[in-house]
Amino acid sequence: MCRFSRIVCYPYSVFPGTHVRLPRHIVLFTLITLAAGLLLTLATVAAADARWTSTGAQKPGSADRPVWSIAVSSTHPSVLLAATQGRGVLRSTDSGATWVSAIPDVNAAWVVRFDPKQPSTVYAGTQTAGLYKSVDEGKTWAQQNHGLNNLDVRAIDLSSGLLLVGTAQGVSYSDDGAGSWHALGLDSLSIAAVAILPQAAGVSLFAGADNGSAGAGYLLKSEGTGGSWAVVKGSFPGDAVVASLAVAGAPSGGSDPPVLAGTSQGLFRTDDRGVTWAPLSGLPTTDFNIALFNPANPDQIYIGSDGDQGNGGVFRSLDRGASWTSLGAGLPVKPRITAMALQPLNQAQVVAATWNPTDDSAGAYRIADPAATVAGVTPTAGPSGTIRASGTPAPSLAGPAPVRRSGGSPAVGTYGIALAVLLALVVVVLARRRRIGRENRRAFRP
């Protein structure tokens, strides 16, 4: 026995049937290492358990068509609208499990948008038939093209009683709910994105183009609805085409709500109403064609890319774009994201559409995001009513099907098991230390 050491050493017995006791610090270190390893393993499994799962087919028995835009009802999050190439505007009341055609005789649409101030009102921009409006969550629609110069409506934004659209030949606005339209110029540009940034008196308007005679740049800004556009400077690349614009619902790191621009040369952000722009780092070197803020938390950002070099996918930031992570697994190899939306369920769900032009394959996917903020109480999942297509059964109103996980249990449960195991091992270690302490004291008694 090493009486002058702080560690009590027990002799190794060489007689059969006796026990060999290791030094106390080795036993404790081994148990703690095992506990930490188990926790890390379970945590890794839980993180990998978050996967994208396919939604239902657009038309059973037929291949899906490309989706260019997805919109979610804020009051009935299981109601989804999709603007597609080949099937027009589709509507689902069960989070995408089943779909029906929403606008007869329209087979090609670019964009769908709910009005955040009037949740039952929704607008759809089509490729040849102009703009449609619905006041019953997309069940019935009416054309609203009076004064609209071009019927190829590619982009929509709404704010402060103003409705702004981008077309294949410029920008128009309406201040009476699409009853009449007024041209705002930029006729030489095909406008892929528009955004309205409210201010104390008036609005700032942004328009992003992906084709046409751009001159000095593809991102332009106008103060108010006078139609006086100026090319955005402030370190914004003049040769970058713009596919997406997004405005946060509240300030995030500044005095004004930030604006994001998804471009052919990366993702850019402004916090000073478009005076200066900065590229956001930590992302793949690729284009970004979709950008959106979580309406419940402007610090949370979701972006999508249809990158040609395999860098596409869905990426999320929880810290205003300071850092990014690829969201989940389970999308097609080298995913090309064409549309995305956030369902304010508890847990929040991200819906994304993909399309591969090489083999013309398309699909839609969902994933739970427990980190996403959901405002207020959990919204009701069921819509106010349903529509029924001929020969198609009415969809269920019970809300979205649960996201399936490979292990059959949610990540929270896995972490709970890991924590319980770790606590149990800590108790065992403490009990063993106490017992060894008693043995040591007895060993030192004369």
C-alpha positions as CSV (number, residue, x, y, z in Angstrom):
1,M,0.0,0.0,0.0
2,C,1.4,3.4,-1.0
3,R,0.7,5.3,2.3
4,F,2.4,8.5,1.2
5,S,0.6,8.8,-2.2
6,R,-2.6,10.7,-2.7
7,I,-3.8,7.7,-4.7
8,V,-4.3,4.5,-2.8
9,C,-2.7,1.6,-4.7
10,Y,-4.0,-1.9,-4.2
11,P,-1.7,-4.9,-4.8
12,Y,-2.4,-7.1,-7.8
13,S,-3.3,-10.5,-6.6
14,V,-1.8,-13.5,-8.3
15,F,-3.9,-16.0,-6.6
16,P,-6.8,-17.5,-8.5
17,G,-10.3,-16.4,-7.5
18,T,-9.2,-13.0,-6.1
19,H,-10.0,-9.6,-7.6
20,V,-7.6,-7.1,-9.1
21,R,-8.3,-3.5,-8.1
22,L,-7.2,-0.7,-10.4
23,P,-6.2,2.7,-9.2
24,R,-9.2,4.9,-8.3
25,H,-8.5,7.6,-10.9
26,I,-8.4,5.1,-13.7
27,V,-11.9,3.7,-12.8
28,L,-13.4,7.2,-12.6
29,F,-11.8,8.3,-15.9
30,T,-13.1,5.2,-17.7
31,L,-16.6,5.7,-16.5
32,I,-16.7,9.4,-17.4
33,T,-15.3,8.6,-20.8
34,L,-17.9,6.0,-21.5
35,A,-20.7,8.3,-20.4
36,A,-19.4,11.2,-22.5
37,G,-19.0,8.9,-25.5
38,L,-22.5,7.5,-25.1
39,L,-24.0,11.1,-25.0
40,L,-22.0,12.1,-28.0
41,T,-23.1,9.1,-30.0
42,L,-26.8,9.6,-29.1
43,A,-26.6,13.3,-29.9
44,T,-25.0,12.5,-33.3
45,V,-27.8,10.0,-34.0
46,A,-30.4,12.5,-33.0
47,A,-28.9,15.2,-35.3
48,A,-28.8,12.8,-38.2
49,D,-32.4,11.8,-37.5
50,A,-33.7,15.1,-38.9
51,R,-34.5,14.2,-42.5
52,W,-36.5,15.6,-45.4
53,T,-39.5,13.4,-46.3
54,S,-41.5,13.5,-49.6
55,T,-44.9,15.1,-49.7
56,G,-47.7,13.6,-51.7
57,A,-47.8,13.5,-55.5
58,Q,-49.2,16.4,-57.4
59,K,-51.3,14.0,-59.4
60,P,-51.3,10.3,-58.4
61,G,-49.8,8.1,-61.1
62,S,-48.1,11.0,-62.9
63,A,-44.7,12.6,-62.4
64,D,-44.6,15.9,-60.5
65,R,-44.0,19.1,-62.5
66,P,-41.5,21.9,-61.4
67,V,-42.7,24.2,-58.6
68,W,-41.6,27.8,-58.7
69,S,-43.3,29.1,-55.6
70,I,-44.9,27.8,-52.4
71,A,-47.2,29.9,-50.1
72,V,-48.5,28.9,-46.6
73,S,-51.6,30.3,-44.9
74,S,-50.6,31.9,-41.6
75,T,-53.9,31.1,-39.9
76,H,-54.3,27.6,-41.3
77,P,-50.7,26.3,-41.9
78,S,-51.8,23.0,-43.4
79,V,-53.1,25.0,-46.4
80,L,-50.4,25.2,-49.1
81,L,-50.5,26.8,-52.6
82,A,-47.9,25.9,-55.2
83,A,-47.2,27.7,-58.5
84,T,-46.1,25.1,-61.0
85,Q,-45.0,24.6,-64.6
86,G,-47.5,22.4,-66.2
87,R,-50.3,22.2,-63.6
88,G,-50.8,25.9,-62.8
89,V,-51.7,26.7,-59.2
90,L,-52.2,23.7,-56.9
91,R,-53.8,23.7,-53.5
92,S,-53.4,21.4,-50.6
93,T,-55.3,21.4,-47.3
94,D,-53.2,18.7,-45.6
95,S,-49.6,20.0,-45.8
96,G,-49.0,18.6,-49.3
97,A,-50.2,15.0,-48.8
98,T,-52.8,15.6,-51.5
99,W,-53.3,18.4,-54.1
100,V,-56.0,19.7,-56.4
101,S,-56.0,22.2,-59.3
102,A,-57.0,25.6,-58.0
103,I,-57.4,27.8,-61.1
104,P,-59.1,26.2,-64.1
105,D,-57.5,26.6,-67.6
106,V,-54.2,28.0,-66.1
107,N,-51.3,25.5,-66.5
108,A,-48.3,27.7,-65.9
109,A,-47.7,30.0,-62.9
110,W,-44.7,31.7,-61.4
111,V,-45.6,32.9,-57.9
112,V,-48.2,32.7,-55.1
113,R,-48.3,35.0,-52.1
114,F,-50.6,35.4,-49.1
115,D,-51.4,38.9,-47.9
116,P,-49.9,39.0,-44.3
117,K,-52.5,41.6,-43.2
118,Q,-55.5,39.8,-44.7
119,P,-54.7,36.1,-44.2
120,S,-57.6,34.8,-46.4
121,T,-56.4,36.9,-49.4
122,V,-53.9,35.4,-51.8
123,Y,-52.4,36.4,-55.2
124,A,-51.0,34.3,-58.0
125,G,-48.9,35.4,-60.9
126,T,-49.3,33.3,-64.0
127,Q,-47.1,33.1,-67.1
128,T,-49.7,34.1,-69.7
129,A,-52.9,35.0,-67.9
130,G,-51.8,37.8,-65.6
131,L,-52.6,38.1,-62.0
132,Y,-55.3,36.2,-60.1
133,K,-56.8,37.0,-56.6
134,S,-58.5,34.9,-54.1
135,V,-60.2,36.0,-50.9
136,D,-61.0,32.5,-49.5
137,E,-57.5,31.0,-49.1
138,G,-57.2,29.9,-52.7
139,K,-60.5,28.1,-53.2
140,T,-61.9,30.4,-55.8
141,W,-60.1,32.9,-58.0
142,A,-60.7,36.0,-60.2
143,Q,-58.4,37.7,-62.8
144,Q,-57.3,41.2,-61.8
145,N,-55.5,42.6,-64.9
146,H,-57.1,46.1,-65.4
147,G,-54.2,48.4,-66.3
148,L,-51.5,45.6,-66.2
149,N,-49.2,46.1,-69.2
150,N,-47.7,42.6,-69.3
151,L,-49.5,39.3,-68.4
152,D,-46.3,37.4,-67.5
153,V,-46.3,38.1,-63.8
154,R,-43.1,36.7,-62.2
155,A,-42.9,38.3,-58.7
156,I,-45.2,39.7,-56.0
157,D,-44.8,41.6,-52.8
158,L,-47.3,43.2,-50.4
159,S,-46.9,45.8,-47.7
160,S,-48.4,49.0,-46.3
161,G,-51.5,48.7,-48.5
162,L,-49.4,48.4,-51.6
163,L,-49.2,45.5,-54.1
164,L,-46.1,45.3,-56.2
165,V,-45.6,43.0,-59.1
166,G,-42.6,42.2,-61.4
167,T,-43.4,41.1,-65.0
168,A,-41.4,40.1,-68.0
169,Q,-41.5,43.8,-69.0
170,G,-41.1,45.9,-66.0
171,V,-42.9,46.7,-62.7
172,S,-46.4,47.7,-61.8
173,Y,-48.2,48.5,-58.5
174,S,-51.8,48.6,-57.2
175,D,-53.0,50.5,-54.1
176,D,-56.6,49.1,-54.3
177,G,-56.1,45.4,-53.8
178,A,-55.4,44.7,-57.5
179,G,-58.5,46.5,-58.7
180,S,-56.3,48.6,-61.0
181,W,-52.7,48.8,-61.9
182,H,-50.1,51.5,-62.6
183,A,-46.9,51.1,-64.5
184,L,-43.6,51.9,-62.7
185,G,-41.2,51.5,-65.7
186,L,-38.2,49.2,-66.2
187,D,-39.9,47.8,-69.3
188,S,-36.5,46.7,-70.7
189,L,-36.0,44.3,-67.8
190,S,-37.5,40.9,-67.0
191,I,-38.2,41.3,-63.2
192,A,-37.6,38.2,-61.2
193,A,-38.0,39.7,-57.7
194,V,-39.6,42.7,-56.0
195,A,-39.7,44.0,-52.4
196,I,-41.4,46.7,-50.4
197,L,-39.5,48.2,-47.5
198,P,-41.9,50.4,-45.4
199,Q,-40.7,53.6,-43.8
200,A,-42.2,56.3,-41.6
201,A,-43.4,58.2,-44.6
202,G,-43.8,56.2,-47.8
203,V,-41.9,53.1,-49.0
204,S,-38.7,52.1,-50.6
205,L,-39.2,49.7,-53.6
206,F,-36.6,47.2,-54.9
207,A,-36.7,45.4,-58.2
208,G,-34.3,42.6,-59.2
209,A,-33.9,41.4,-62.8
210,D,-32.5,38.3,-64.3
211,N,-32.7,39.2,-68.0
212,G,-32.9,42.2,-70.2
213,S,-31.0,45.5,-70.8
214,A,-29.6,46.1,-67.4
215,G,-27.1,48.9,-68.1
216,A,-25.2,49.4,-64.9
217,G,-26.8,46.7,-62.8
218,Y,-29.7,44.3,-62.2
219,L,-30.8,45.5,-58.8
220,L,-32.7,48.8,-58.7
221,K,-34.4,51.0,-56.0
222,S,-37.1,53.6,-56.1
223,E,-38.2,55.9,-53.3
224,G,-42.0,55.8,-53.4
225,T,-44.1,55.0,-56.4
226,G,-42.9,57.8,-58.7
227,G,-41.1,55.3,-60.9
228,S,-37.7,57.0,-60.5
229,W,-35.3,54.0,-60.4
230,A,-31.6,54.1,-59.6
231,V,-29.2,51.2,-59.8
232,V,-28.1,49.9,-56.4
233,K,-24.4,50.5,-55.6
234,G,-22.8,50.1,-52.2
235,S,-20.6,47.1,-53.1
236,F,-23.4,45.3,-54.9
237,P,-22.0,43.5,-58.0
238,G,-23.4,45.2,-61.1
239,D,-23.2,42.1,-63.2
240,A,-25.0,39.8,-60.7
241,V,-28.6,38.9,-61.8
242,V,-31.1,38.9,-59.0
243,A,-33.5,35.9,-58.4
244,S,-34.9,36.7,-55.0
245,L,-35.5,39.6,-52.6
246,A,-36.7,39.3,-49.0
247,V,-37.6,41.9,-46.3
248,A,-37.6,41.1,-42.6
249,G,-40.7,42.0,-40.7
250,A,-38.7,43.8,-38.0
251,P,-35.2,45.2,-37.5
252,S,-32.4,42.6,-36.9
253,G,-29.1,44.1,-35.8
254,G,-29.9,47.6,-37.0
255,S,-32.6,50.3,-36.9
256,D,-34.2,49.2,-40.1
257,P,-35.5,45.8,-41.3
258,P,-32.8,44.0,-43.3
259,V,-33.2,43.1,-46.9
260,L,-31.7,40.0,-48.6
261,A,-30.8,39.6,-52.2
262,G,-30.2,36.2,-53.7
263,T,-28.1,36.5,-56.8
264,S,-26.0,34.6,-59.3
265,Q,-22.9,35.6,-57.2
266,G,-24.1,34.7,-53.7
267,L,-26.3,36.2,-51.0
268,F,-26.2,39.9,-50.1
269,R,-27.6,41.8,-47.2
270,T,-28.4,45.5,-46.4
271,D,-29.3,46.9,-43.0
272,D,-29.5,50.6,-44.1
273,R,-32.3,50.6,-46.7
274,G,-30.1,49.5,-49.5
275,V,-27.4,52.2,-49.2
276,T,-24.7,49.6,-48.6
277,W,-24.6,45.8,-49.2
278,A,-22.4,43.1,-47.9
279,P,-22.0,39.5,-49.0
280,L,-22.8,36.9,-46.4
281,S,-20.0,34.4,-45.8
282,G,-20.1,30.8,-44.6
283,L,-22.1,29.6,-47.6
284,P,-21.1,27.5,-50.7
285,T,-19.9,29.5,-53.7
286,T,-23.0,29.3,-55.8
287,D,-26.1,31.2,-56.8
288,F,-29.0,31.7,-54.4
289,N,-32.5,31.9,-55.9
290,I,-34.6,31.8,-52.7
291,A,-34.4,33.9,-49.5
292,L,-36.9,34.2,-46.7
293,F,-37.0,35.5,-43.2
294,N,-38.9,33.7,-40.4
295,P,-41.9,36.0,-39.9
296,A,-41.8,35.3,-36.2
297,N,-38.0,36.0,-35.8
298,P,-36.0,38.2,-38.2
299,D,-32.8,36.7,-36.9
300,Q,-33.7,33.4,-38.5
301,I,-33.1,33.1,-42.3
302,Y,-33.7,30.3,-44.8
303,I,-32.2,30.3,-48.3
304,G,-32.3,27.9,-51.2
305,S,-30.0,27.3,-54.2
306,D,-30.3,25.5,-57.4
307,G,-26.5,25.5,-57.9
308,D,-25.4,23.7,-61.1
309,Q,-22.2,22.4,-59.5
310,G,-23.9,20.3,-56.8
311,N,-23.7,23.1,-54.2
312,G,-27.5,23.6,-54.1
313,G,-29.7,22.9,-51.1
314,V,-31.4,24.5,-48.2
315,F,-29.4,26.5,-45.6
316,R,-30.4,28.1,-42.4
317,S,-29.0,30.7,-40.1
318,L,-30.2,31.4,-36.5
319,D,-27.9,34.4,-36.0
320,R,-28.8,37.0,-38.7
321,G,-26.6,35.3,-41.2
322,A,-23.4,35.2,-39.2
323,S,-23.2,31.4,-39.5
324,W,-25.0,28.8,-41.6
325,T,-25.8,25.1,-41.6
326,S,-27.2,22.8,-44.2
327,L,-30.7,21.9,-43.2
328,G,-31.2,18.2,-42.8
329,A,-30.6,15.3,-45.1
330,G,-32.7,13.3,-47.5
331,L,-32.9,15.7,-50.5
332,P,-32.0,14.4,-53.9
333,V,-28.3,14.2,-54.8
334,K,-27.0,17.6,-55.8
335,P,-30.4,19.2,-55.0
336,R,-31.7,22.1,-57.0
337,I,-34.1,24.0,-54.9
338,T,-36.8,25.9,-56.8
339,A,-39.3,27.0,-54.1
340,M,-39.5,27.1,-50.3
341,A,-41.8,28.1,-47.5
342,L,-42.1,27.9,-43.7
343,Q,-45.1,26.4,-42.0
344,P,-45.8,28.0,-38.6
345,L,-46.7,24.8,-36.9
346,N,-45.3,23.6,-33.5
347,Q,-42.7,22.3,-34.5
348,A,-42.2,24.6,-37.5
349,Q,-41.9,22.8,-40.8
350,V,-39.9,23.8,-43.9
351,V,-41.3,22.9,-47.3
352,A,-39.0,22.8,-50.3
353,A,-39.4,21.9,-54.0
354,T,-36.7,20.5,-56.2
355,W,-36.2,20.1,-60.0
356,N,-33.5,18.5,-62.0
357,P,-33.6,19.8,-65.6
358,T,-31.3,17.0,-66.8
359,D,-33.9,14.2,-66.3
360,D,-36.9,16.6,-65.7
361,S,-37.5,15.0,-62.2
362,A,-39.4,17.2,-59.7
363,G,-40.5,16.7,-56.1
364,A,-41.5,18.4,-52.9
365,Y,-40.2,17.7,-49.4
366,R,-40.8,18.6,-45.7
367,I,-38.7,18.7,-42.6
368,A,-39.3,19.7,-39.0
369,D,-37.1,22.5,-37.6
370,P,-37.4,22.6,-33.8
371,A,-35.1,25.6,-33.7
372,A,-37.5,27.9,-35.6
373,T,-39.4,30.4,-33.6
374,V,-43.2,30.2,-33.9
375,A,-45.1,33.3,-32.9
376,G,-47.9,33.3,-30.3
377,V,-50.0,30.3,-29.7
378,T,-50.0,27.3,-32.0
379,P,-52.2,28.1,-35.0
380,T,-55.1,25.8,-35.9
381,A,-54.0,23.2,-38.4
382,G,-57.4,22.8,-40.2
383,P,-58.5,25.2,-43.0
384,S,-61.8,27.1,-43.0
385,G,-63.1,24.8,-45.7
386,T,-62.1,22.5,-48.5
387,I,-62.6,22.1,-52.2
388,R,-63.1,18.9,-54.0
389,A,-62.0,18.0,-57.5
390,S,-63.9,15.7,-59.6
391,G,-63.0,12.1,-58.8
392,T,-60.7,13.2,-56.0
393,P,-61.6,12.5,-52.4
394,A,-61.7,15.4,-50.0
395,P,-58.4,15.8,-48.1
396,S,-58.2,15.3,-44.4
397,L,-58.5,18.3,-42.1
398,A,-56.5,16.7,-39.3
399,G,-53.4,18.7,-40.2
400,P,-50.0,17.5,-41.5
401,A,-48.8,14.0,-41.3
402,P,-46.0,13.7,-38.8
403,V,-42.5,13.8,-40.1
404,R,-41.1,10.3,-40.1
405,R,-37.8,9.7,-38.4
406,S,-35.5,6.8,-39.1
407,G,-35.4,5.8,-35.5
408,G,-39.1,6.2,-34.9
409,S,-38.6,8.7,-32.0
410,P,-38.1,12.4,-31.9
411,A,-34.7,13.9,-31.4
412,V,-35.8,15.4,-28.1
413,G,-36.5,12.0,-26.7
414,T,-33.1,10.7,-27.8
415,Y,-31.4,13.6,-26.0
416,G,-33.5,12.9,-23.0
417,I,-32.4,9.2,-22.9
418,A,-28.8,10.2,-23.3
419,L,-29.0,12.7,-20.4
420,A,-30.7,10.2,-18.2
421,V,-28.0,7.6,-18.9
422,L,-25.3,10.3,-18.2
423,L,-26.9,11.2,-14.9
424,A,-27.2,7.6,-13.9
425,L,-23.5,7.1,-14.5
426,V,-22.6,10.2,-12.5
427,V,-24.6,8.7,-9.6
428,V,-22.7,5.4,-9.9
429,V,-19.4,7.2,-10.0
430,L,-20.2,9.3,-6.9
431,A,-21.4,6.2,-5.0
432,R,-18.3,4.4,-6.0
433,R,-16.1,7.2,-4.8
434,R,-17.9,7.3,-1.5
435,R,-17.4,3.6,-1.0
436,I,-13.8,3.8,-1.9
437,G,-13.3,6.7,0.5
438,R,-14.7,4.5,3.3
439,E,-12.4,1.7,2.4
440,N,-9.4,4.0,2.4
441,R,-10.3,5.3,5.8
442,R,-10.6,1.8,7.2
443,A,-7.3,0.9,5.5
444,F,-5.4,3.7,7.3
445,R,-6.7,2.9,10.7
446,P,-4.1,1.4,13.1
